Amino acid sequence: MIYSNKLKKIKKIGVYDVTVVKDNPLVEKGKIRSYFLHTYALKEINDNLECLAVQNDEICIFKVRDKHFYGVSFHPEVLNKEIITNFLYL
């Protein structure tokens, strides 16, 4: 569980389009391609988290409200190194 949000069992391997839906300091709004390798994902969130990006119906970038805590469900070190760099300069 992540801040009282349950993960769903979903196997995903490969490169997928991600839609960044909310302005944030990690990545610009719009479309990015990201590499996924996981067996669990967030499909729904409560008020503790903010959805920043989605891949179809999965939440793949989120932020804990009122904190500088972020999470991603893909591997940014593969295709999205700028997310790591931007995180380091928060």
TAMOHU-V252003 format. One record per pair of residues at least 12 apart in sequence whose ideal C-beta (glycine too) atoms are under 8 Angstrom apart, sorted by sequence separation. I is the first residue (numbers start at 1). J is the second residue. If there is no record, write none. Layout:
i: {I | I}
j: {J | J}
This chain:
i: {19 | 20 | 50 | 60 | 61 | 18 | 49 | 50 | 60 | 17 | 18 | 43 | 45 | 49 | 50 | 59 | 60 | 17 | 18 | 43 | 44 | 49 | 50 | 58 | 17 | 18 | 42 | 43 | 48 | 49 | 16 | 41 | 42 | 45 | 48 | 70 | 15 | 16 | 41 | 42 | 47 | 52 | 55 | 15 | 36 | 41 | 55 | 15 | 16 | 42 | 14 | 15 | 32 | 34 | 14 | 68 | 13 | 12 | 13 | 36 | 12 | 27 | 12 | 26 | 27 | 34 | 11 | 12 | 10 | 11 | 22 | 24 | 10 | 12 | 22 | 9 | 10 | 21 | 22 | 9 | 10 | 21 | 22 | 42 | 8 | 20 | 21 | 41 | 7 | 8 | 10 | 20 | 21 | 7 | 8 | 19 | 27 | 7 | 8 | 18 | 19 | 26 | 38 | 18 | 19 | 38 | 5 | 18 | 24 | 36 | 37 | 6 | 17 | 36 | 37 | 5 | 16 | 24 | 35 | 36 | 2 | 5 | 16 | 34 | 35 | 5 | 20 | 34 | 4 | 18 | 34 | 3 | 5 | 18 | 35 | 4 | 5 | 26 | 34 | 35 | 3 | 34 | 3 | 12 | 24 | 33 | 34 | 2 | 32 | 10 | 32 | 27 | 27 | 18 | 27 | 26 | 16 | 27 | 2 | 26 | 3 | 25 | 26 | 15 | 25 | 2}
j: {31 | 32 | 62 | 72 | 73 | 31 | 62 | 63 | 73 | 31 | 32 | 57 | 59 | 63 | 64 | 73 | 74 | 32 | 33 | 58 | 59 | 64 | 65 | 73 | 33 | 34 | 58 | 59 | 64 | 65 | 33 | 58 | 59 | 62 | 65 | 87 | 33 | 34 | 59 | 60 | 65 | 70 | 73 | 34 | 55 | 60 | 74 | 35 | 36 | 62 | 35 | 36 | 53 | 55 | 36 | 90 | 36 | 36 | 37 | 60 | 37 | 52 | 38 | 52 | 53 | 60 | 38 | 39 | 38 | 39 | 50 | 52 | 39 | 41 | 51 | 39 | 40 | 51 | 52 | 40 | 41 | 52 | 53 | 73 | 40 | 52 | 53 | 73 | 40 | 41 | 43 | 53 | 54 | 41 | 42 | 53 | 61 | 42 | 43 | 53 | 54 | 61 | 73 | 54 | 55 | 74 | 42 | 55 | 61 | 73 | 74 | 44 | 55 | 74 | 75 | 44 | 55 | 63 | 74 | 75 | 42 | 45 | 56 | 74 | 75 | 46 | 61 | 75 | 46 | 60 | 76 | 46 | 48 | 61 | 78 | 48 | 49 | 70 | 78 | 79 | 48 | 79 | 49 | 58 | 70 | 79 | 80 | 49 | 79 | 58 | 80 | 80 | 82 | 74 | 83 | 83 | 74 | 86 | 62 | 86 | 64 | 86 | 87 | 79 | 90 | 71}
